[in-house]
Amino acid sequence: MSSETDYAFVEELSKLENMLVDHRRLKHLYLPNAPLPSPSEIEIIKYLISSVEDLTSTINRSVMSKHPRYQARVEHAVKEAQKYSLEHRRLVSPLRRIPVQIMQNIFVYTAQASGSLPNDDLPGNTLVLGRPPLELAQVCHAWRRIARGTQKLWRALPPIDLDKKHTEDSRYVTFLSTLIFCSDPLPISFILRGSNFTSISHPVTRLLAQNAKRWGLVALKIPLKGFRALEAGRGRFSALTSLSIDWGDCKEQDCQGAYDLFADATSLRNIRLRRGAVGSVVLPYKNVASFKVRGGVQMGLGDVLSASPRLKTLDIMDITGDQNMSMDEGDAGGVRLGTELSELTSLRICRVGYESLVKPLMEGLLSPKLSELQILLASDASSFVLWSTVRMLDRSRPATGSSLTHLCLRCWFQKQGEFQQLLHILPCLTHLNITLPGPMDIIQLCGSESHDENKWLLLPRLEVCVFRIEQSKAMTVSDNLIKAINCLARARCDLKEIYQFAASSRNAIESHLSVACVKKRKKDARTLLRALYIASPGSLAVALQGRLRAVYDEFQGDGENKRVGHDEGEGVDETVKEKIRVCYEPDVEHQVDFQRNNCKIVYLSKTNVIRRALKTQEGFSPWLLKTPRQFVNNGCLTSLDVAAGDRSWP
């Protein structure tokens, strides 16, 4: 009986060993880039896995109770069986059977995140491209097949530099041709560079011109003379929706004249121009929704706006113009009186001439749906900007009231009440970034503490308020202005627990940030911060003079009550109770956390924001700096920032 049992056990063990060795029918599934198992092969694999696991379980139970002499052989077979089962389970893993559509979406998302594909969600279809996602096709046969069949993956060509010799190689042209073929019939996107390219023919331009009907998002950074190499595509840009042309850094002799290559591209929605001193491009503006122009001279901007009835976003930067431009009806450069952009929601003007562009634009423009306005000019034109802005907003205001929510303006308030005159017509304003007004104007933002219904609140929806202080005037601010900012913070920011305004010293707008002072040798002092910069919305960063590390070294003691350079009996202002955290940009090289009086203090030795260190009076040291905390409060100002300096608008 024992011999029969042994024979049966050995037979089962041999059967298991043979199964682990004999799986030739599935060898092709283990080859590199092997295809997915067929449905019949999946059934075979599942049967083999089940059989091996059942035999392994039976043999394990038998060897432990009746056949200990086969222990070593069984252990080896069990290990092989576990390896066999794991390998075969991988073949039928659900991850290998994800639907093709889901895998395609994953591939496209990965390509967009890595920059290989343009992100359609970016405003204005910003074109930033990298190399094609070829790695996705090199993992396995299944991924290569899915990637090859995903046309969207290949619709973005890698950046092309016509100044490079390799772009003339036939292999490079074949590579681009393959990508264009794989993306058919979707529109293609590409960036074409070549600051010195003026040839009338090139292998790459011939290929691109042949496929002009599939141009979708295109950026051209070549001299205008280089457009001659693309002439074969004229009249076939039916799919072109976004066009960026940059000839600002090219030689003037290569850009003279007017070029109308894209005059028939009526599907254009987004146009970006970076112009040079000479040359122009004729474009269709009838359906354009976003127009951004930078550099060059004015030359017919009024005609552009008159021909753009569907314009929603307008950005004008660094444009020079004729100072003698008139507002006559026939003037091609000015904006005609009553020019209405009924769909315009965002207008940004930066570093342009007031007399040549801003004044004609603001006096002739009507934009009833405007929700964002930014005007940043040189300081010599600031005194005129306010008057033009108020007139334009008042003239464009519909019967239901202005819809403007974001206002960024650099201007001088020459008379008391000018600030109120501007804000009276903007009841929906939520974000205000403006040159620091006078104390009485700031007080008007505080509203009334009474419950009288006749007392109205200026800008009731205001959430973020930033006052800009020019570098030259940062040290000439009166105490009344400091008190007005103090009042605004208490009344509108709900920051009573965060802002503990110190008694100010004259000509120091930043003194309201000095929360408390260290008592040393029975003397008190207030630290005067010399300049402020905005680090991010809702936070306040400090730019200081001197060396910050030298000032803060004395606070870095070992014990809670030990600080180098101070007397043992020294105390801290007991009004400092709440926990405060000083937040700056994350690139901090050194910081020390110090706990005292339930107050967390973070000392920073260097950040991008902190340019200078504190200068203190001899014998005194700073104790604590506070920054405003954001509040998510319905109908309450969430952030109040005060900035100084001449930082350019981003």
C-alpha positions in Angstrom: 0.0 0.0 0.0 2.9 2.3 0.8 4.6 1.6 -2.5 1.4 2.4 -4.4 1.1 5.7 -2.5 4.7 6.5 -3.2 4.1 5.7 -6.9 1.0 7.9 -7.1 2.9 10.8 -5.4 5.9 10.5 -7.6 3.6 10.4 -10.7 1.9 13.7 -9.6 5.3 15.2 -8.9 6.6 14.2 -12.3 3.5 15.6 -13.9 4.1 18.9 -12.3 7.7 19.0 -13.3 6.8 18.2 -16.9 4.2 20.9 -17.0 6.8 23.4 -15.8 9.1 22.4 -18.7 6.7 21.8 -21.5 5.1 25.1 -22.4 6.4 25.4 -26.0 3.1 26.5 -27.3 3.4 29.8 -25.4 7.1 30.6 -26.1 6.2 33.2 -28.7 4.5 35.3 -26.0 7.8 35.7 -24.1 9.7 37.1 -27.0 10.6 40.9 -27.0 7.7 43.1 -28.3 5.4 40.0 -28.3 1.8 40.5 -29.2 -1.0 40.1 -26.7 -2.3 36.5 -26.2 -5.3 35.6 -28.3 -8.6 34.6 -26.6 -7.8 30.8 -27.0 -4.3 31.3 -25.6 -5.8 33.1 -22.6 -8.0 30.1 -21.9 -4.9 27.8 -22.1 -2.9 30.0 -19.8 -5.7 30.1 -17.2 -6.0 26.3 -17.3 -2.3 25.8 -16.9 -2.1 28.3 -14.0 -5.0 26.5 -12.3 -3.5 23.0 -12.8 -0.1 24.0 -11.6 -1.5 25.6 -8.4 -3.8 22.6 -7.7 -0.9 20.1 -8.1 1.4 22.3 -6.0 -1.1 22.4 -3.2 -1.7 18.6 -3.3 2.0 17.8 -3.3 2.7 20.2 -0.5 0.1 18.5 1.7 1.4 15.0 0.9 5.1 15.7 1.4 4.5 17.2 4.8 2.6 14.2 6.1 3.6 11.1 4.1 6.6 11.7 1.9 9.3 13.7 3.8 12.1 12.0 1.8 11.0 13.9 -1.3 11.4 17.3 0.6 14.2 18.7 -1.5 12.8 17.7 -4.8 9.4 19.1 -3.9 10.8 22.4 -2.7 12.6 22.9 -6.0 9.4 22.0 -7.9 7.3 24.4 -5.8 9.7 27.3 -6.4 9.5 26.6 -10.2 5.8 26.4 -10.0 5.5 29.8 -8.3 7.7 31.3 -10.9 5.7 29.6 -13.6 2.4 30.9 -12.2 3.7 34.4 -11.8 5.0 34.6 -15.4 1.7 33.3 -16.8 -0.4 35.6 -14.7 1.5 38.5 -16.2 0.4 37.3 -19.6 -3.3 37.6 -18.6 -3.0 40.6 -16.4 -5.8 43.2 -16.7 -3.2 45.9 -17.2 -2.4 44.2 -20.6 -6.0 44.2 -21.6 -6.8 47.9 -21.0 -9.1 49.1 -23.8 -7.3 50.7 -26.6 -9.2 54.0 -26.3 -8.1 54.3 -22.6 -4.5 53.6 -23.6 -4.7 56.2 -26.3 -6.0 58.8 -23.8 -3.2 58.0 -21.4 -0.6 58.3 -24.2 -1.9 61.7 -25.3 -2.1 63.0 -21.7 1.5 61.9 -21.2 2.7 63.6 -24.4 1.0 66.8 -23.4 2.4 66.8 -19.9 6.0 66.2 -21.3 5.6 69.0 -23.9 5.6 66.8 -26.9 2.1 67.9 -27.8 0.5 71.4 -27.6 -1.9 71.6 -24.7 -5.3 72.8 -26.2 -6.3 74.0 -22.7 -3.6 76.7 -22.6 -4.9 80.2 -23.2 -4.4 81.3 -26.8 -3.1 77.8 -27.7 0.4 78.6 -26.6 2.7 76.6 -28.8 5.5 74.9 -26.8 6.8 71.7 -28.4 9.4 69.1 -27.6 10.5 65.9 -29.3 7.9 63.3 -30.4 6.9 60.6 -27.9 8.9 57.9 -29.6 9.5 56.1 -26.3 5.9 55.0 -26.2 6.4 53.0 -29.3 9.5 51.2 -28.0 8.1 49.5 -25.0 6.3 46.5 -26.6 4.5 45.4 -29.7 1.1 46.3 -28.2 2.1 49.8 -27.2 3.7 50.4 -30.6 0.5 49.3 -32.3 -1.6 51.6 -30.1 0.8 54.5 -30.4 1.0 54.1 -34.2 -2.8 54.2 -34.4 -3.1 57.3 -32.3 -2.9 60.1 -34.8 -3.0 62.8 -32.2 0.4 61.7 -30.8 2.2 62.6 -34.0 0.4 65.8 -35.0 3.2 68.0 -33.4 6.5 68.0 -35.3 9.7 68.6 -33.3 11.1 72.2 -33.4 12.7 72.8 -36.8 15.8 75.0 -37.1 16.5 75.8 -40.8 19.9 77.2 -39.9 21.1 73.7 -39.0 22.7 71.6 -41.7 21.0 68.4 -40.7 17.6 69.7 -41.8 18.7 69.4 -45.4 19.4 65.7 -45.0 17.0 63.3 -46.7 16.7 61.1 -43.6 15.5 64.1 -41.5 12.9 65.0 -44.2 11.7 61.4 -44.3 11.3 61.4 -40.5 9.1 64.5 -40.7 7.2 63.0 -43.5 6.5 59.9 -41.5 5.2 62.0 -38.6 2.9 63.9 -40.9 1.6 60.6 -42.5 1.0 59.0 -39.0 -1.1 62.0 -37.9 -3.3 62.1 -41.0 -5.9 63.6 -41.2 -5.5 65.8 -38.1 -4.0 69.3 -38.3 -0.3 69.5 -37.6 1.6 71.8 -35.3 5.2 73.0 -35.6 7.7 75.7 -34.8 9.9 76.8 -37.7 13.0 78.7 -36.7 15.9 80.2 -38.7 17.0 83.8 -38.0 19.2 83.8 -41.1 17.0 81.8 -43.4 16.2 83.8 -46.5 16.3 81.1 -49.2 13.5 80.6 -51.6 13.7 76.8 -51.3 14.5 74.2 -48.7 13.6 70.4 -48.4 11.7 71.0 -45.2 9.8 74.1 -46.4 8.8 72.1 -49.6 7.4 69.3 -47.4 5.5 71.8 -45.2 4.1 73.7 -48.1 2.8 70.4 -49.7 0.8 69.9 -46.5 -0.3 73.5 -46.0 -4.0 72.4 -45.8 -3.2 70.6 -42.6 -1.5 73.4 -40.7 -3.2 73.9 -37.4 -1.0 75.6 -34.7 2.1 77.2 -36.3 4.9 79.4 -35.0 7.3 81.0 -37.5 10.5 82.6 -36.2 12.2 83.4 -39.6 12.8 86.6 -41.5 9.9 87.8 -43.7 11.9 87.1 -46.8 11.9 83.4 -45.7 8.2 83.3 -46.4 9.0 83.0 -50.1 10.0 79.4 -49.4 6.4 78.7 -48.3 4.7 80.2 -51.3 3.6 76.8 -52.6 1.1 76.7 -49.7 -0.6 80.0 -50.5 -4.4 79.8 -50.4 -4.5 76.4 -48.7 -4.4 77.3 -45.0 -8.0 76.3 -44.4 -7.2 74.5 -41.1 -4.8 77.2 -39.6 -6.3 78.4 -36.3 -3.3 79.7 -34.4 -0.4 81.6 -35.9 2.7 83.1 -34.2 5.1 85.2 -36.3 8.4 86.5 -34.8 10.8 88.6 -36.8 11.9 90.9 -34.0 15.5 89.6 -33.9 16.1 89.3 -37.6 18.1 91.6 -39.8 16.2 94.6 -41.2 17.3 94.0 -44.7 15.7 90.5 -44.5 12.3 91.8 -43.4 11.5 94.8 -45.6 8.1 95.0 -47.3 4.6 93.6 -46.7 3.8 89.9 -47.0 0.4 88.5 -47.6 1.1 84.8 -47.5 -1.7 84.2 -44.9 -4.2 86.7 -46.2 -6.6 83.9 -47.1 -6.3 82.0 -43.7 -9.9 82.9 -42.7 -10.0 80.2 -39.9 -7.4 82.1 -37.8 -8.5 82.5 -34.1 -5.3 83.4 -32.3 -2.6 85.7 -33.6 0.7 86.5 -31.9 3.1 89.0 -33.5 6.6 90.0 -32.4 7.5 92.6 -34.9 10.8 94.2 -36.0 11.5 97.7 -36.8 10.6 97.2 -40.4 8.3 94.9 -42.4 4.6 93.9 -42.0 2.3 90.9 -42.5 -1.2 91.1 -44.0 -3.5 88.9 -42.0 -7.3 88.2 -41.9 -8.8 89.5 -38.6 -12.5 88.8 -39.1 -12.7 85.7 -36.9 -9.7 86.5 -34.6 -10.5 86.1 -30.9 -7.0 86.7 -29.4 -4.5 89.2 -30.7 -1.2 89.8 -29.1 1.3 92.2 -30.6 4.8 93.2 -29.4 7.4 95.5 -30.8 7.6 97.5 -33.9 5.7 100.6 -34.8 2.0 101.2 -34.6 1.2 101.2 -38.4 -2.5 100.6 -38.8 -3.5 99.2 -35.3 -6.7 101.1 -35.6 -7.6 99.3 -38.8 -6.8 96.0 -37.2 -9.2 96.6 -34.3 -11.9 97.8 -36.7 -11.6 94.6 -38.7 -11.8 92.3 -35.5 -15.4 92.3 -34.4 -15.0 89.0 -32.5 -11.9 90.0 -30.5 -11.9 88.8 -26.9 -8.3 89.3 -25.8 -6.0 92.1 -26.8 -2.4 92.5 -25.6 -0.2 95.4 -26.8 3.4 95.7 -25.6 6.5 97.7 -26.5 5.1 99.5 -29.5 6.4 102.9 -30.7 4.5 105.2 -32.9 4.1 108.7 -34.4 3.7 111.2 -31.7 1.7 113.4 -34.1 -1.0 110.8 -34.8 -4.4 112.4 -35.0 -7.9 111.0 -34.3 -9.2 111.9 -37.7 -11.7 109.5 -39.3 -9.4 108.8 -42.2 -6.3 108.2 -40.2 -5.3 104.6 -40.8 -3.2 104.5 -37.7 -5.6 105.8 -35.0 -8.6 104.2 -33.5 -11.8 105.6 -34.9 -14.2 107.2 -32.5 -16.9 104.7 -31.5 -14.9 101.6 -32.5 -16.9 98.9 -30.6 -15.3 95.6 -29.6 -18.5 94.0 -28.2 -16.8 90.7 -27.3 -13.6 92.1 -25.8 -13.0 90.8 -22.2 -9.3 91.4 -21.6 -7.2 94.5 -22.5 -3.5 94.7 -21.6 -1.2 97.6 -22.5 2.4 97.7 -21.4 5.3 100.0 -22.2 3.8 101.9 -25.2 3.5 105.6 -26.0 0.6 107.4 -24.4 0.1 110.1 -27.0 0.7 107.8 -29.9 -1.4 104.8 -28.8 -3.1 104.8 -25.4 -4.9 108.1 -25.7 -6.3 107.4 -29.2 -7.2 103.9 -28.1 -9.0 104.9 -24.9 -10.8 107.8 -26.5 -12.1 105.8 -29.5 -12.8 102.3 -28.0 -16.1 100.9 -26.7 -15.9 97.6 -24.8 -19.0 96.9 -22.8 -18.0 93.3 -21.7 -14.5 94.2 -20.5 -13.6 92.2 -17.4 -9.8 92.7 -17.1 -7.8 95.9 -17.8 -4.1 96.4 -17.3 -2.3 99.6 -18.3 1.4 99.9 -17.4 3.2 102.9 -18.9 6.3 104.9 -18.1 6.0 107.2 -15.1 6.0 110.4 -17.3 2.6 109.3 -18.8 1.0 108.2 -15.5 -0.7 111.5 -14.8 -2.8 111.2 -18.0 -3.7 107.5 -17.9 -6.3 107.9 -15.1 -8.3 110.5 -17.0 -8.4 108.4 -20.2 -9.3 105.2 -18.4 -12.2 106.8 -16.5 -13.6 108.2 -19.7 -13.3 104.9 -21.6 -14.9 102.8 -18.8 -17.7 105.3 -18.2 -18.4 105.5 -22.0 -18.4 101.7 -22.4 -20.5 101.0 -19.3 -23.8 99.3 -20.1 -27.1 100.1 -18.4 -26.5 97.1 -16.0 -23.2 98.5 -14.8 -19.5 97.8 -15.6 -18.5 94.1 -15.6 -14.8 94.9 -14.9 -13.4 92.6 -12.2 -9.6 92.9 -12.5 -7.9 96.3 -12.7 -4.2 97.0 -12.8 -3.3 100.6 -13.3 -0.2 102.8 -12.9 -1.2 106.4 -12.5 -0.8 109.5 -10.3 -3.7 110.8 -8.3 -3.2 114.5 -8.5 -6.4 115.5 -6.8 -8.4 114.1 -3.9 -11.4 112.2 -5.1 -9.9 110.9 -8.4 -9.5 107.5 -6.9 -13.1 107.4 -5.8 -14.3 108.7 -9.2 -12.6 105.7 -10.8 -14.0 103.1 -8.4 -17.6 104.4 -8.4 -18.1 103.1 -11.9 -16.6 99.6 -11.0 -19.0 98.0 -8.6 -18.0 94.4 -9.6 -14.3 94.9 -9.1 -12.7 91.9 -7.2 -8.9 92.4 -7.9 -7.3 95.9 -7.6 -3.7 96.6 -8.3 -3.0 100.3 -8.4 -0.5 103.0 -7.5 -0.8 104.0 -3.9 -3.5 106.7 -3.6 -3.9 109.3 -0.9 -5.0 108.6 2.7 -8.6 109.9 2.3 -9.1 107.7 -0.8 -7.9 104.7 1.1 -10.3 105.5 4.0 -13.2 105.5 1.5 -12.5 101.8 0.9 -13.0 101.1 4.6 -16.8 101.8 4.4 -18.8 102.7 7.5 -19.1 100.8 10.8 -22.7 102.0 11.2 -25.7 100.0 10.1 -27.3 102.9 8.3 -28.7 101.7 5.0 -27.7 105.0 3.4 -24.0 104.3 4.1 -22.7 102.4 1.0 -19.5 100.4 0.8 -17.1 101.1 -2.0 -16.1 98.0 -4.0 -18.2 95.6 -1.9 -16.8 92.5 -3.8 -13.2 93.4 -3.5 -11.0 90.3 -2.7 -7.4 91.3 -3.5 -6.0 94.8 -3.1 -2.4 95.7 -4.0 -1.0 99.2 -3.6 2.1 100.0 -5.6 4.7 102.4 -4.2 7.3 103.8 -6.6 10.9 103.3 -5.5 11.5 107.1 -5.5 8.6 107.8 -3.2 8.8 104.8 -0.8 10.5 106.9 1.8 8.3 110.0 1.6 5.0 108.5 2.8 3.2 110.3 5.6 2.0 108.9 8.9 -1.6 109.6 7.8 -1.1 107.2 4.9 0.2 104.5 7.2 -2.8 104.9 9.5 -5.2 104.7 6.5 -3.6 101.4 5.4 -4.0 100.2 9.0 -7.6 101.2 9.0 -8.3 99.4 5.7 -6.7 96.2 6.9 -8.8 96.2 10.0 -12.1 97.1 8.2 -11.9 95.0 5.1 -9.3 92.3 5.5 -10.4 90.8 8.8 -6.8 90.9 9.8 -7.0 92.3 13.3 -5.3 89.2 14.7 -2.6 89.2 12.0 -1.8 92.9 11.6 -0.6 94.4 14.9 0.4 97.9 13.6 3.2 99.5 15.5 3.4 103.2 16.2 4.9 104.4 13.0 8.1 106.4 12.5 7.9 109.1 10.0 8.7 108.5 6.3 8.5 104.7 6.8 5.5 103.1 5.1 6.8 99.6 6.1 6.7 100.3 9.9 3.3 98.8 10.2 4.9 95.4 9.7 7.0 95.8 12.9 4.9 93.7 15.3 7.0 93.8 18.4 10.4 94.7 19.6 13.1 93.1 21.8 13.7 94.8 25.1 17.4 95.2 25.5 19.0 97.2 28.3 15.6 98.6 29.1 15.3 100.2 25.6 12.7 99.7 22.9 13.1 100.1 19.2 11.0 99.7 16.1 12.6 98.1 13.1 12.0 100.1 9.9 11.7 97.9 6.8 12.9 99.8 3.7 11.1 98.2 0.8 8.5 95.6 0.0 7.9 93.4 -3.0 5.1 91.1 -3.9 6.0 87.4 -3.9 2.7 85.9 -4.8 -1.1 86.7 -4.5 -2.2 86.8 -0.9 1.3 86.9 0.6 3.8 89.6 1.3 7.5 89.4 0.8 10.1 91.7 2.1 13.1 93.2 0.4 15.5 94.5 3.0 18.8 96.5 3.2 22.0 95.2 4.6 22.8 91.5 5.4 20.0 89.5 6.9 22.2 86.7 8.3 24.2 89.2 10.4 21.1 90.6 12.0 19.5 87.2 12.7 22.6 85.4 14.0 22.0 86.6 17.6 18.6 84.8 17.7 20.0 81.3 16.9 20.7 80.1 20.5 20.6 76.5 21.8 18.0 76.9 24.4 14.5 78.3 24.5 15.6 81.2 26.7 19.2 81.5 25.3 20.1 83.9 22.5 23.6 84.9 21.8 24.5 88.5 22.6 21.6 89.2 24.9 21.3 89.6 28.6 19.8 86.7 30.6 17.1 89.0 32.0 16.0 90.2 28.6 12.3 89.8 27.9 10.1 89.8 24.9 7.0 91.9 24.3 4.2 90.0 25.9 1.7 91.2 23.3 3.1 88.6 20.8 0.9 85.6 21.5 -0.5 84.1 18.3 1.4 81.7 16.1 2.8 83.4 13.0 4.7 81.9 10.1 6.8 84.0 7.8 6.5 82.6 4.3 8.8 83.3 1.4 9.8 81.5 -1.8 10.9 77.9 -1.3 14.6 78.2 -2.2 15.8 78.8 1.3 19.4 77.9 2.0 19.2 78.3 5.8 16.4 78.5 8.3 16.1 78.2 12.1 12.8 77.5 13.9 12.6 79.2 17.2 9.7 78.6 19.7 9.0 81.3 22.3 5.8 82.5 23.9 3.7 80.2 21.7 5.1 82.0 18.6 6.8 80.2 15.8 9.5 82.3 14.1 11.3 81.2 11.0 14.6 83.0 10.3 15.7 83.0 6.6 19.2 83.8 5.5 18.6 83.9 1.8 15.8 83.7 -0.7 15.1 85.1 -4.2 12.7 87.6 -2.6 14.9 88.9 0.1 17.4 91.1 -1.7 18.8 93.1 1.2 18.9 92.7 5.0 17.6 94.7 7.9 19.3 97.9 9.0 18.6 98.6 12.6 19.6 101.3 15.0 22.7 100.5 17.0 22.0 98.3 20.0 18.6 97.1 18.8 17.4 94.1 16.9 14.2 93.0 15.2 12.0 90.5 16.9 9.3 89.4 14.5 7.9 90.1 11.1 4.3 89.3 10.2 2.8 88.6 6.8 -0.9 88.7 5.9 -2.9 85.6 6.1 -5.4 84.7 3.4 -9.0 84.6 4.5 -11.8 82.8 2.5 -14.6 85.0 3.7 -17.7 85.7 1.6 -17.7 89.4 0.7 -14.4 90.1 2.6 -11.1 91.3 1.2 -8.8 88.2 1.2 -5.5 89.9 0.6 -3.9 93.3 1.2 -0.4 93.9 -0.2 1.8 96.9 -0.3 4.6 96.9 -2.9 7.5 99.2 -3.6 10.0 99.3 -6.4 10.1 99.4 -10.2 9.4 95.8 -11.1 8.0 95.4 -14.6 4.7 93.7 -15.1 5.0 90.0 -16.0 
